[in-house]
């Protein structure tokens, strides 16, 4: 079972992550809104997983030093259909909004894959995805019901796996 707690992340950063999830969901829903194709009508974000330095606890947040470095939030978004991974079609507005939102100081990087792709990569033993499964933190998981609300600070998502390997 993957980790679900971000208690090791400062409260200010937890709030930023909450805003990031809100924007991702809003923009994805907007991108699907006008769709008539069946895959769009059934389009869902299944999981959003934090990986990288913020998941592992080794982030850097020193924007005012000589180096001026700030770690980014690395996110894996898992959707229920491969067609929904198309960045230009479904995700560019979210990326633009994340870059412009003044309440999000931490840069956000995200990749989008389908559940089938991720499970195939895990079965093949691809290190990148195996590392995310091992070190990543589930921030959001689509519950079995249609209730897609986020859950409190410290635990932005729900625990447990509703599908396959990840």
C-alpha positions in Angstrom: 0.0 0.0 0.0 1.3 3.4 -0.9 1.8 6.2 1.6 -0.9 8.8 2.1 0.5 11.2 4.7 2.3 14.5 3.9 2.7 15.4 7.6 6.5 15.8 7.0 5.8 18.6 4.5 5.4 22.1 6.0 1.8 23.3 6.4 2.4 26.1 3.9 3.4 23.6 1.3 0.5 21.3 2.2 -1.9 24.3 1.5 -0.1 24.8 -1.9 -0.6 21.1 -2.7 -4.3 21.4 -1.9 -4.6 24.4 -4.3 -2.7 22.4 -7.0 -5.1 19.5 -6.7 -8.1 21.9 -6.9 -6.7 23.5 -10.1 -5.9 20.2 -11.7 -9.4 18.9 -11.0 -11.2 22.1 -12.2 -9.2 22.4 -15.4 -9.6 18.7 -16.2 -13.3 18.9 -15.7 -13.5 22.0 -17.9 -11.6 20.2 -20.6 -14.1 17.3 -20.6 -17.2 19.4 -20.2 -18.0 19.9 -23.9 -17.0 16.3 -24.9 -19.5 14.1 -26.5 -17.3 11.1 -26.9 -18.0 8.3 -24.5 -14.4 8.2 -23.1 -14.7 12.0 -22.3 -18.0 11.5 -20.5 -16.4 8.7 -18.4 -13.1 10.6 -18.0 -11.7 10.5 -14.5 -8.5 11.3 -12.6 -7.9 8.1 -10.7 -4.9 9.1 -8.7 -2.5 12.0 -8.1 0.8 10.9 -6.6 3.5 13.2 -5.2 6.9 11.8 -6.0 10.5 13.1 -6.0 12.1 15.3 -3.3 8.9 16.4 -1.5 7.7 12.8 -1.2 11.1 11.6 0.0 11.7 14.6 2.4 14.8 16.0 0.6 13.4 19.2 -0.9 15.2 22.5 -1.1 13.3 25.8 -0.7 16.0 28.5 -0.9 14.8 31.1 -3.4 16.6 34.0 -1.8 20.1 32.5 -1.6 22.8 32.9 -4.2 21.8 29.7 -5.9 18.1 30.7 -5.7 17.0 27.0 -5.9 13.5 25.7 -5.1 12.5 22.1 -5.5 9.3 21.5 -7.5 6.3 19.4 -6.7 6.6 16.3 -8.9 3.2 14.8 -9.6 2.0 11.6 -11.5 -1.6 11.9 -12.6 -3.2 8.6 -13.5 -6.3 8.8 -15.7 -8.7 6.1 -16.8 -8.2 6.4 -20.5 -5.0 6.8 -22.6 -6.6 9.4 -24.7 -6.9 11.7 -21.7 -3.1 11.9 -21.4 -2.9 14.3 -24.4 -1.3 17.4 -22.8 -2.4 19.9 -25.5 -6.0 18.7 -25.3 -6.6 18.2 -21.6 -3.7 19.6 -19.5 -2.2 22.8 -21.0 -4.7 25.1 -19.2 -4.0 23.5 -15.9 -0.2 23.9 -16.4 -0.6 27.5 -17.4 -2.9 28.3 -14.4 -0.4 26.5 -12.0 2.4 28.7 -13.4 0.3 31.9 -13.0 -1.4 31.3 -9.6 0.4 33.6 -7.0 -0.7 31.4 -4.1 1.4 28.6 -5.4 5.1 29.5 -4.9 6.5 26.1 -5.5 7.0 25.1 -9.2 4.7 22.2 -10.3 5.8 19.5 -12.7 3.3 16.8 -13.7 3.1 13.9 -16.0 -0.1 12.1 -17.0 -0.4 8.4 -17.8 -3.3 6.0 -18.0 -3.8 3.3 -15.4 -3.0 0.6 -18.0 0.3 2.3 -19.0 1.4 2.6 -15.4 0.5 -1.0 -14.6 2.3 -2.2 -17.7 5.4 -0.2 -16.7 5.3 -1.6 -13.2 5.0 -5.2 -14.5 8.0 -4.5 -16.8 9.9 -3.4 -13.7 10.6 0.1 -15.0 12.6 1.8 -12.3 10.9 5.2 -12.6 7.5 3.9 -11.9 8.7 1.3 -9.4 10.3 4.1 -7.4 7.1 6.2 -7.5 5.2 3.2 -6.2 7.8 2.7 -3.4 8.4 6.4 -2.4 5.4 8.2 -3.8 2.5 9.6 -1.7 -1.1 9.4 -2.8 -2.5 12.9 -2.6 -5.8 12.0 -4.3 -7.6 8.8 -5.2 -10.9 8.5 -6.9 -13.2 6.9 -4.4 -15.5 4.1 -5.5 -18.4 6.5 -5.2 -18.7 9.7 -7.3 -17.8 11.8 -4.3 -14.5 13.5 -5.5 -13.9 15.8 -2.5 -10.5 16.2 -0.9 -9.9 15.2 2.6 -8.4 17.5 5.3 -4.8 18.6 5.9 -2.1 16.0 6.2 -4.1 13.6 4.2 -5.3 15.1 1.0 -6.4 11.9 -0.5 -7.9 8.6 0.6 -6.0 5.5 1.4 -6.3 2.1 -0.2 -6.0 1.0 -3.8 -9.0 0.7 -6.0 -7.3 -0.8 -9.0 -4.3 -2.9 -10.2 -0.8 -2.5 -9.1 -0.9 1.2 -8.4 
